[in-house]
Amino acid sequence: MNPLILLLRLEGPLQSWGGRSRWDVRDTGDMPTKSGVMGLLGCALGYPMGDPRLEELDRALRFGVRVEAPGQVLEDYQTITDFLPMADGGYKRQSGTAASLEALRANPDFSPATIISPRFYLEDASFLVALAPRSAEGSDLLHACAEALQAPQWPLFLGRKACVPTRPIFDTLTDKYPSLEVALQQEPHSWLGKQKKERPKKELLHRTAFVEDASGFRTRQDVIRTRPGRQYGFLTLKEVPL
């Protein structure tokens, strides 16, 4: 009996899937992160940030992704003005630091700091994400995710709130494939981007796919954790030949 597999289409003018976005520079990876996809499902299901059910989602579902269009990286110049947290637990203000955020806000003589915070995005990219349950009990969860994506509790976005999708994220819930790997290999390409009719040959060379697998060689720190400080666990991915 084939496993149940949930297929998602992540496509829009901008996406951003940060892998090391802890402080001033907010990067993007070259494909969606599992933590980002779990957060997307959490929005659909109505799970708030820090909800332990987000980790339950991560443990219950195996993740795979295929690049349909890699897009290109776009850098956006942004600034932030606030009393900003630092790595040592203190807070940055204009011309100094302090240990207590409450003390900073209570003292009218202290002014917020302003920093440059570059933001990076993937422009005109498209991805197919595949999710499969790790056990029979996970099938019910996958059904709940499929229903929630079609009537989400909160707005859905592609990594950051400014990155809205241009097509429905839910694609299908199917059992016609024997594995995530086969689903990523055989599911028809369906990119609706600007170059759909005349896709350049160089983009065909960028078609890649990866699945969550301990035997893989690509390690990323993008397993969702609900601990304070936005700490993440490690995930190992195996490349799937296309």
HUSULRA-V625705 format. One record per residue. N is the residue number from 0. PHI is phi in radians with two decimals (* if undefined). OMEGA is omega in whole degrees, 0 to 359 (none if undefined). D_LAST is the distance of its C-alpha to the last C-alpha in Angstrom with 2 decimals. Layout:
N|PHI|OMEGA|D_LAST + N|PHI|OMEGA|D_LAST
//
This chain:
0|*|181|23.78 + 1|-1.29|177|20.53 + 2|-1.29|173|20.56 + 3|-1.38|182|21.23 + 4|-2.25|177|18.45 + 5|-1.72|180|19.41 + 6|-1.89|180|17.11 + 7|-2.13|176|18.33 + 8|-1.96|180|17.93 + 9|-1.91|188|19.10 + 10|-2.60|179|20.24 + 11|-3.10|178|23.46 + 12|-1.04|180|25.38 + 13|-2.37|170|25.32 + 14|-2.39|176|23.58 + 15|-2.66|184|24.49 + 16|-2.18|186|23.05 + 17|-1.15|176|25.49 + 18|-1.91|181|24.87 + 19|-2.36|187|28.27 + 20|-1.46|182|30.40 + 21|-1.76|188|33.59 + 22|-2.21|190|36.30 + 23|-1.18|185|36.92 + 24|-1.57|181|33.51 + 25|-1.89|187|30.95 + 26|-1.46|167|27.52 + 27|-2.39|172|24.10 + 28|-1.38|182|20.82 + 29|-1.56|177|17.65 + 30|-2.79|181|16.33 + 31|-1.04|175|18.30 + 32|-1.59|177|20.09 + 33|-1.15|180|20.73 + 34|-1.07|178|24.43 + 35|-1.13|179|24.12 + 36|-1.21|176|22.41 + 37|-1.12|176|25.09 + 38|-1.13|176|27.69 + 39|-1.08|177|26.43 + 40|-1.11|177|26.80 + 41|-1.08|176|30.16 + 42|-1.07|181|31.33 + 43|-1.10|183|30.52 + 44|-1.47|182|32.36 + 45|1.49|178|35.22 + 46|-1.56|179|34.79 + 47|-1.29|177|36.61 + 48|-0.99|181|35.61 + 49|1.55|180|36.53 + 50|-1.20|180|36.43 + 51|-1.01|180|35.65 + 52|-1.15|175|33.62 + 53|-1.13|176|30.84 + 54|-1.20|176|30.47 + 55|-1.10|175|30.64 + 56|-1.03|182|27.67 + 57|-1.06|182|25.69 + 58|-1.23|185|26.76 + 59|-1.44|189|26.14 + 60|-2.08|173|22.55 + 61|-1.70|194|19.24 + 62|-2.01|173|16.94 + 63|-2.53|181|13.28 + 64|-2.55|175|12.04 + 65|-2.16|178|9.35 + 66|-1.48|176|10.59 + 67|-1.66|174|11.30 + 68|-2.59|186|14.09 + 69|-1.24|184|15.12 + 70|1.16|177|18.74 + 71|-2.43|184|21.43 + 72|-1.41|178|23.79 + 73|-2.05|177|27.25 + 74|-1.82|180|30.29 + 75|-2.05|179|33.18 + 76|-1.40|178|36.65 + 77|-2.39|174|38.25 + 78|-2.17|178|41.28 + 79|-2.25|176|42.39 + 80|-2.13|182|46.07 + 81|-3.08|166|47.05 + 82|-1.45|196|48.26 + 83|-1.76|180|44.99 + 84|-1.17|178|44.00 + 85|-2.07|184|43.66 + 86|-1.11|182|42.08 + 87|-1.48|179|45.49 + 88|1.66|178|46.13 + 89|-1.50|183|48.50 + 90|-2.35|181|48.31 + 91|-1.60|172|48.49 + 92|-2.19|177|51.19 + 93|-1.11|178|52.57 + 94|1.12|176|54.30 + 95|2.83|179|53.76 + 96|-2.37|178|52.21 + 97|-2.67|181|53.41 + 98|-1.50|187|52.68 + 99|-2.10|176|53.24 + 100|-1.18|181|51.55 + 101|-1.09|179|54.49 + 102|-1.15|178|56.97 + 103|-1.11|183|55.16 + 104|-1.23|182|55.13 + 105|-1.44|184|58.75 + 106|-1.76|182|60.09 + 107|-1.18|179|60.56 + 108|-1.40|181|60.97 + 109|-1.65|179|57.32 + 110|-1.89|178|54.85 + 111|-1.11|175|51.05 + 112|-1.48|174|48.89 + 113|-2.11|179|46.62 + 114|-2.21|171|43.45 + 115|-1.49|182|40.70 + 116|-2.29|180|37.37 + 117|-1.08|177|34.46 + 118|-2.08|182|31.64 + 119|-2.00|183|28.10 + 120|-2.39|168|25.70 + 121|-1.69|183|22.35 + 122|-1.77|176|23.37 + 123|1.00|177|21.57 + 124|-1.81|180|18.31 + 125|-2.55|182|16.24 + 126|-2.42|169|14.23 + 127|-1.86|177|13.24 + 128|-1.89|178|14.81 + 129|-2.14|180|14.88 + 130|-2.26|179|17.97 + 131|-2.33|179|19.22 + 132|-1.28|177|22.71 + 133|-1.44|180|23.47 + 134|-2.57|181|26.42 + 135|-1.09|180|28.05 + 136|-1.13|181|30.20 + 137|-1.23|180|27.26 + 138|-1.11|178|26.69 + 139|-1.10|178|29.88 + 140|-1.12|180|28.77 + 141|-1.14|175|25.51 + 142|-1.06|180|27.72 + 143|-1.11|178|29.99 + 144|-1.12|180|27.23 + 145|-1.07|179|26.07 + 146|-1.17|182|29.72 + 147|-1.16|180|30.44 + 148|-1.12|180|27.62 + 149|-1.55|176|29.27 + 150|-2.58|189|32.72 + 151|-1.18|176|32.34 + 152|-1.21|181|35.37 + 153|-2.26|179|34.73 + 154|-1.03|180|32.86 + 155|-1.72|180|29.13 + 156|-2.54|187|27.70 + 157|-1.75|176|24.58 + 158|1.70|176|25.66 + 159|-2.29|187|29.15 + 160|-1.10|180|31.76 + 161|-1.35|186|31.86 + 162|-1.74|184|28.18 + 163|-1.58|178|28.37 + 164|-1.32|179|25.51 + 165|-1.86|175|25.73 + 166|-2.63|178|24.33 + 167|-1.00|180|24.74 + 168|-1.23|177|22.67 + 169|-1.19|177|22.73 + 170|-1.87|179|20.30 + 171|-2.86|171|20.70 + 172|-2.09|192|21.56 + 173|-2.40|173|20.09 + 174|-2.19|183|20.16 + 175|-1.48|180|18.16 + 176|-1.95|181|15.18 + 177|-1.34|182|16.02 + 178|-2.83|174|14.28 + 179|-1.04|182|12.74 + 180|-1.02|181|9.50 + 181|-1.19|178|9.49 + 182|-1.05|180|10.78 + 183|-1.20|179|8.10 + 184|-1.35|192|5.54 + 185|-1.89|179|8.59 + 186|-1.09|183|10.93 + 187|-1.01|175|11.83 + 188|-1.22|186|11.72 + 189|-2.57|180|15.32 + 190|-1.30|181|16.31 + 191|-1.87|184|20.08 + 192|-1.31|189|20.69 + 193|-1.18|184|23.02 + 194|-1.89|183|20.63 + 195|-1.00|185|19.10 + 196|-1.42|184|20.81 + 197|-2.27|180|20.49 + 198|-1.32|181|17.37 + 199|-1.17|183|17.75 + 200|-1.04|182|15.46 + 201|-1.10|178|15.40 + 202|-1.28|177|13.76 + 203|-1.09|180|10.78 + 204|-1.27|182|10.44 + 205|-1.59|178|10.61 + 206|-1.19|178|7.54 + 207|-2.38|177|6.87 + 208|-2.56|180|7.31 + 209|-2.43|174|10.15 + 210|-2.23|177|12.43 + 211|-1.18|183|16.09 + 212|-2.82|183|16.82 + 213|-1.13|181|19.85 + 214|-1.50|183|18.20 + 215|-1.31|183|16.00 + 216|-1.97|184|17.15 + 217|-1.78|182|17.06 + 218|-1.93|178|20.30 + 219|-2.31|177|21.54 + 220|-1.68|184|24.92 + 221|-2.50|173|24.06 + 222|-1.56|189|25.17 + 223|-1.14|175|27.86 + 224|-2.34|184|31.43 + 225|-1.73|177|34.59 + 226|-1.24|175|36.85 + 227|-1.09|177|38.89 + 228|1.52|178|37.71 + 229|0.93|176|34.09 + 230|-1.48|184|32.99 + 231|-2.20|174|29.47 + 232|-1.55|183|27.99 + 233|-1.73|183|25.09 + 234|-2.27|178|21.55 + 235|-1.92|183|19.05 + 236|-2.05|175|15.28 + 237|-1.96|178|12.63 + 238|-1.28|179|9.25 + 239|-1.85|178|6.35 + 240|-1.16|180|3.80 + 241|-1.98|none|0.00
//
